């Protein structure tokens, strides 16, 4: 069993009801958390894990993780996140 399979971070969106989708999004949350635990990560790096990085960041915050925006470039759309 891998570390990620031990981590249960289900999505907080009440519209996500199907067990397969809950598992898929929970796995994405766990992978994004693992990425952020390694250091700051761009929105693009997070989007490579899941198609809706904003929702996944919201899930992590809802689970009690302090995810901070450390850089935001409105002209290019580049955003960098880190765990607080």
Protein Blocks (a to p, Z undefined) as FASTA:
>chain_A
ZZklmpccddfbfklmbfklmmmmmmmmmmmmmmmmnoccdfklmmmmpmblmlmmmmmm
mnopacddfbdcfknopacdddZZ
